[in-house]
């Protein structure tokens, strides 16, 4: 499963996921919010694709138009409201275990800069910690893990064949145009792929 299929799968699974929409070039983005623009390709390498994160609406539209022209018929451009990540990470679900890696603030700190606050390996209620074992509270850990049964159900065939399912997540806040936090903290998933 590639990034594009993962976007659609997240939308269908009922997990708390980003409310993304495909960019057609006719949208007007709310100028009182910041926006994230991403893309996904139908085939080929879909790692490290161009993205714009936390941009004002006019810059987001300009980037989305340019990106849409660049990828043409080879993929889609998506947009969603920007959020402030407090903690982020990956959840890798295997048939016999789960691995959570977490980092302070944005996921890019983990995937781009190789920073990591904690890795948790979970097998049959037995948790093994590497790093700061108190980085994720028990409540935060349970908020992530409560979605594992649904993930296992949706990806039963892939897990049976020896693949794992990797999801990206954040504990986040909505924000205004000035990056002021708004509302309550929530868990959000924004990418899924088989590995």
Order of alpha helices (4+ residues) and beta strands (2+ residues): alpha-beta-beta-beta-alpha-beta-beta-beta-alpha-beta-beta-alpha-alpha-alpha-beta-beta
